[in-house]
Amino acid sequence: MNARADLPPPRPTPDAKPGARPGERVLELMPHRSLTPKTARIFIASVAAPTVVVALMFTAQGFWPVLPFAGLEIGLLTWAVRASMRSGLERETITVTQDSVIIRHWDRRGVQSSVFPRHWSRVTLHAPPAALHPSRLVLESRGRACEVGRFLTEDERRSLAVRLKQLVGNMNETPAL
């Protein structure tokens, strides 16, 4: 591909990872999380402060049951934000070499790894079973399957499927890396 002088230089592709060996492509997948731990604390405090103030005002007027429910509300919000932050630590790395496709998935349970022979692998994007369900991106080979990109949006999953099909090829096809 030739770059024209009036266009900016092309960005490195997501699989052109520094430190990758020649003939190896690495795709790193991670969920989007807009909150950092600091902004999560600020968010919880900004919701908790007015909730407590309103609950104390009602408690001062004799409506004491409002205070425990306000505490329960703040506790549930804190739990939900923590669960979201924990799920943001999930990662997947797909490494495509001349001979194999290696999928590593990191989550709170640890690392799970799957290795498939590249020549016999097939990338399939399964349609959702119902209208509001997500599609499934699966790498299959010799009766084994591994789903990748569960946390991606539909558009991201489709573009990942296209990129993986370019790198892995169809079954019995091994495109150049």
C-alpha positions as a printed Julia matrix, in Angstrom:
177×3 Matrix{Float64}:
   0.0     0.0    0.0
   1.47    3.36  -1.02
   0.99    6.35   1.24
   0.21    9.66  -0.42
   2.15   12.74   0.64
  -0.96   14.64   1.77
  -2.13   11.86   4.1
  -0.73   11.29   7.57
   1.39    8.16   7.93
  -0.68    5.08   8.68
  -1.06    4.14  12.32
   0.4     0.84  13.4
  -2.17   -1.9   13.29
  -3.37   -3.25  16.63
  -1.48   -6.47  15.94
   1.85   -4.76  15.19
   2.89   -5.07  18.81
   6.37   -3.97  19.86
   8.41   -6.99  20.89
   6.43   -9.39  18.7
   8.58  -11.86  16.86
   8.76  -11.74  13.05
   5.92  -13.69  11.49
   3.79  -13.27  14.61
   0.7   -11.1   15.06
  -0.69  -10.24  18.49
  -4.18   -8.89  19.14
  -4.92   -7.59  22.64
  -8.55   -7.29  23.68
  -9.83   -5.52  26.78
 -13.2    -4.11  27.81
 -13.83   -0.37  27.82
 -14.09    1.17  31.27
 -14.44    4.93  31.6
 -14.05    4.99  35.4
 -10.67    4.87  37.06
 -10.52    3.86  40.74
 -10.25    7.56  41.71
 -13.23    8.64  39.58
 -15.24    5.67  40.88
 -14.69    6.89  44.46
 -15.68   10.43  43.42
 -18.83    9.1   41.71
 -19.88    7.05  44.75
 -19.2     9.98  47.09
 -21.16   12.38  44.86
 -24.18   10.08  44.99
 -23.8     9.07  48.64
 -23.49   12.61  50.08
 -26.89   13.93  48.9
 -28.53   10.58  49.69
 -27.31   10.72  53.28
 -28.3    14.39  53.66
 -31.85   13.7   52.44
 -32.1    10.56  54.6
 -30.96   12.52  57.69
 -33.53   15.23  57.0
 -36.3    12.61  56.87
 -34.91   10.89  59.97
 -35.0    14.23  61.86
 -38.71   14.5   61.0
 -39.37   11.08  62.49
 -39.2     8.94  59.38
 -36.33    6.81  60.7
 -36.78    3.84  58.26
 -35.44    6.06  55.44
 -31.88    5.97  56.84
 -31.3     2.17  56.61
 -32.71    2.12  53.07
 -30.37    4.96  52.09
 -27.46    2.97  53.51
 -28.62   -0.09  51.57
 -28.83    1.98  48.38
 -25.29    3.3   48.82
 -24.01   -0.19  49.62
 -25.61   -1.67  46.48
 -24.21    1.15  44.34
 -20.73    0.54  45.77
 -21.04   -3.2   45.08
 -22.17   -2.58  41.47
 -19.32   -0.15  40.75
 -16.77   -2.57  42.24
 -18.16   -5.45  40.16
 -17.89   -3.29  37.03
 -14.32   -2.3   37.88
 -13.37   -5.95  38.52
 -14.8    -7.07  35.18
 -12.73   -4.34  33.52
  -9.59   -6.26  34.47
 -10.51   -9.04  32.03
  -8.08   -9.39  29.09
  -7.62  -11.58  26.03
  -4.56  -11.96  23.86
  -4.72  -13.7   20.49
  -1.32  -14.58  19.06
  -1.21  -15.81  15.46
   2.05  -17.46  14.4
   2.97  -19.36  11.24
   1.82  -22.65  12.81
  -0.66  -21.87  15.57
  -3.24  -19.56  17.08
  -2.82  -19.06  20.82
  -5.65  -17.55  22.87
  -4.99  -16.43  26.43
  -7.83  -15.16  28.62
  -7.14  -13.43  31.94
  -9.92  -12.94  34.46
 -10.34  -13.12  38.24
 -10.05  -16.95  38.14
  -6.62  -16.81  36.51
  -5.28  -17.47  33.02
  -6.9   -19.86  30.57
  -5.01  -20.74  27.43
  -6.01  -22.51  24.21
  -3.77  -23.43  21.29
  -5.12  -24.27  17.83
  -3.23  -25.33  14.7
  -3.55  -22.39  12.32
  -3.94  -24.45   9.16
  -6.97  -26.31  10.55
  -8.6   -23.39  12.34
 -11.78  -21.6   11.35
 -13.12  -18.25  12.57
 -16.91  -18.15  12.84
 -19.21  -15.33  13.87
 -22.42  -17.0   15.08
 -25.62  -14.99  14.77
 -27.42  -14.23  18.03
 -30.17  -16.68  19.05
 -32.58  -13.79  19.75
 -32.78  -10.16  18.7
 -31.3    -8.61  21.85
 -28.59  -11.22  22.45
 -24.97  -10.69  21.37
 -23.36  -12.65  18.58
 -20.56  -15.12  19.39
 -17.11  -15.04  17.81
 -15.62  -18.53  17.93
 -12.32  -20.01  16.82
 -12.8   -23.71  16.01
 -10.45  -26.54  15.11
 -10.7   -30.32  15.23
 -13.83  -30.43  17.39
 -12.63  -27.83  19.88
 -13.88  -24.27  20.11
 -12.95  -21.11  22.0
 -15.11  -17.99  22.17
 -13.25  -14.68  22.04
 -14.3   -11.08  22.59
 -17.34  -11.67  24.81
 -16.99   -8.18  26.26
 -16.72   -6.39  22.9
 -19.54   -4.46  21.24
 -21.2    -5.93  18.14
 -19.27   -3.66  15.77
 -15.96   -4.44  17.49
 -16.74   -8.16  17.38
 -17.51   -7.98  13.63
 -14.3    -6.09  12.86
 -12.31   -8.54  14.99
 -13.89  -11.41  13.03
 -12.78   -9.83   9.75
  -9.24   -9.26  11.08
  -8.97  -12.81  12.44
 -10.23  -14.26   9.15
  -7.48  -12.3    7.37
  -4.83  -13.61   9.75
  -6.04  -17.2   10.2
  -7.7   -17.77   6.84
 -10.24  -20.44   6.05
  -9.76  -24.07   6.97
  -6.94  -25.62   4.87
  -5.71  -22.12   4.02
  -2.76  -20.39   5.65
  -2.37  -16.76   4.5
   0.97  -15.03   4.85
   1.49  -13.02   8.01
